[in-house]
Amino acid sequence: MNASGGGNAPSSSDTPQASPQGNQKLWGGRFAEGTDALVEAFTESVSFDQRLWRQDIAGSSAHARMLAKVGVLSGADADAIVAGLAAIHAEIEAGRFVWQQTLEDVHMNIEAALTARIGDAGKRLHTGRSRNDQVATDLRLYVRDAIDELVEVIGALATALLDLAEREADSIMPGFTHLQIAQPVSFGHHLLAWREQILRDRARLLDARKRTNVLPLGSAALAGTVYPLDRHFVAAQLGFDAISENSLDAVSDRDFAIEFVAACALLMVHLSRWSEELILWSSPMFGFVKLPDRFCTGSSIMPQKKNPDVPELVRGKSGRVIGDLNALLVLMKAQPLAYNRDNQEDKLPLFDAHDTVNACLHVFTAMMPSLEVQRAACRAAAAKGFSTATDLADYLVRKGLAFRDAHHACGSAVAYALERQCDLAELSLDELQRFSALIEADVFAHITLEASLAARQTYGGTAPTQVRAAIARARAAG
Ligand code: ARG
């Protein structure tokens, strides 16, 4: 198909031909021929930016009301526009709206439908406005909604972790550094660590929201407009906190999208870390958790397999969102002021990051409550690997030895126990006393797993009493 010719005519990309009708586009006045079909398909964005229809209609309604307020439009025209847009809103919502690629993008599809519906008043809507400030406004409204949605889901996931942490406050697992057994910790404490990560993500999103919630509309194409627009009125109607300061910046700025996707990417990095742990923990080699069957899938060849596909996919999808961030950064790099069509490419990475994070948050929120912690296996693992060696050193410090000397004495005791293939707590008092004369019978009360945990009473430490205190603080903070 080509847009300008017909029959056996060579394709319009080989031989440019003027369409007898000129160009029927909303911007077609200065064009002598129709758009090449290839170019039309290449430049269109309605296939993906139709997703902005709610924001586009809200922005146009506010713009029309403002134009009437300042006397640029008659009240009757503004009423017709607002009512027409409401009807289009209902039509799109009901799935009855026909999107047309020839109309290029969401903005012109809706504007054309409005004019078809209400006549000349529809043609007056775009007074004092450009698609450049229009799309910037739509996108900011979109990101603001996306932030509010994600903040909500993060809250639900944080609560799920809190509940699980409460259930597992007394469960003992090995804490790792270098993925080597380090010191015993409360399983609940580990879950609260995850929670801290996503609380920071939530704070980052809310911080980005402040810079997102600034109205660009009124900047027009790049320089502002000759009409006496009341930008504050539009801002108030759309719930923006402020209006942009500089028209050139306002139409070209996509920092808010980058900040949003950056927060999404970091959130995904966190979820990828949890995923990695869940994948390791659910392997029989660890056996720390059982993922519910309904969150796992099987193998088409190996009948025994139960695979942790959900965390694996979350881990994999983290790469997508990091890619989305990269795409946006590179999109904006070296772009001269003001609007450039490059910016049309901001949408897919933005939408993809939003959808991906949303889906990952939902599936983890659904899965967490039924995570089955294998307490005995966790405890047994913590009992291996001399996880209470630090407690023995701390015991000697309390008996008066300098920490560095205590560290050395315990190191020798560990080497001895390693040779005997037993744990420190399994050595006899006589054996232990070979490493320091300060060791007495009370030592055994200090080097059990429970004693090790209970002793870590610092604020934010892993003692179950501290874990419970942290949970109480979190619940009080709401
Ligand atoms: N579809 C365009 C975008 O997403 C809308 C703005 C077009 N502006 C223009 N001057 N062609 O960026």
Residues whose N, C-alpha, C, O or C-beta is under 5 A from the ligand:
A	BS01	LIG	S45 D105 R131 N132 V135 N343 Q344
